């Protein structure tokens, strides 16, 4: 899975062969995999994106400012299906997901790609 993060005119790509990604602003005690710092409108533990039975999903984890999927607020709505065309807005950060094949991505890179959104 590759995620393109756009924040205040800066675009970065982050990728991993993992099938579940917790996103938010990292600190010493959080299990965040995708760190969306320095966006202060993103909660410490904001949400998650994961693969389940061949489909991709997103869920807001009770963030303080919510998550928008294609302009629609999903906070409190449970898991929502994702497609490659979807646009996710978290704080002032926009996320676009390139699902790819996690194993192909890991093989292609030879390691985890970590161009973090910081």
C-alpha positions in Angstrom: 0.0 0.0 0.0 1.3 3.4 -1.0 -0.2 6.7 0.4 0.4 10.1 -1.1 0.2 12.8 1.6 -0.4 16.4 0.6 -0.1 19.1 3.3 0.1 22.8 2.6 1.5 22.4 -0.9 4.0 19.7 0.0 3.5 16.2 -1.3 5.2 13.1 0.0 4.8 9.4 -0.7 4.8 6.8 2.1 4.5 3.1 1.5 4.6 -0.2 3.4 3.8 -3.9 2.7 1.7 -3.9 5.9 -2.0 -4.5 5.5 -3.0 -2.2 8.4 -1.9 1.4 8.9 -2.7 3.6 11.9 -2.4 7.3 11.2 -2.2 10.4 13.2 0.6 12.5 14.9 3.2 10.3 16.5 4.5 10.7 20.1 6.4 8.4 22.3 3.3 6.4 23.5 1.3 6.2 20.2 1.2 3.1 17.9 1.2 5.4 14.8 2.6 3.9 11.6 1.8 6.9 9.3 2.9 10.1 11.1 1.0 13.1 9.7 3.0 15.7 11.7 3.3 18.7 11.6 -0.5 19.0 10.8 -1.8 20.1 14.2 -5.4 19.4 13.2 -4.7 15.7 13.1 -5.3 13.8 16.3 -2.6 11.7 17.9 -4.4 8.5 17.1 -6.7 9.7 14.2 -7.7 6.6 12.2 -6.8 3.5 10.4 -6.7 2.1 6.9 -6.6 -1.7 6.4 -7.2 -4.6 4.0 -9.7 -7.2 4.9 -10.8 -10.0 2.6 -9.3 -8.3 -0.4 -11.0 -5.0 0.2 -9.6 -1.8 1.7 -11.3 0.1 4.5 -10.9 3.3 6.5 -12.2 4.2 9.9 -12.0 7.4 12.0 -10.8 6.4 15.5 -12.8 9.0 17.4 -10.5 11.9 16.3 -11.2 15.3 17.6 -11.8 16.9 14.2 -13.0 14.0 12.1 -12.1 12.5 8.8 -13.7 13.2 5.4 -14.0 10.6 2.7 -14.8 12.3 -0.7 -16.1 15.4 1.2 -18.3 13.3 3.5 -17.6 13.1 7.3 -17.1 9.5 8.4 -16.4 10.0 12.1 -18.8 7.8 14.1 -19.8 5.9 11.0 -17.7 2.8 11.5 -15.6 1.3 8.7 -16.0 2.7 5.2 -14.9 1.0 2.0 -12.1 2.6 0.0 -11.5 2.7 -3.8 -8.4 4.0 -5.6 -10.2 7.1 -6.7 -11.1 8.2 -3.1 -9.8 11.3 -1.5 -9.3 11.4 2.3 -9.0 14.6 4.2 -7.5 14.5 7.7 -7.0 17.9 9.3 -5.3 19.9 6.5 -3.7 16.8 5.0 -5.1 15.0 1.9 -4.4 11.3 1.5 -4.7 9.3 -1.8 -4.3 5.5 -1.5 -2.5 3.3 -4.1 -3.4 -0.2 -3.0 -1.0 -2.1 -5.2 0.0 -5.6 -4.0 1.8 -5.4 -0.6 4.0 -8.3 -1.4 4.9 -7.0 -4.9 5.7 -3.6 -3.3 8.0 -5.2 -0.6 9.8 -7.2 -3.3 10.2 -4.3 -5.6 11.7 -2.1 -2.9 13.6 -4.8 -1.1 12.6 -3.1 2.1 9.9 -0.9 3.6 9.7 2.5 1.8 9.5 5.2 4.5 9.2 8.7 3.0 7.3 9.9 6.0 4.9 12.8 5.8 6.7 15.0 8.2 
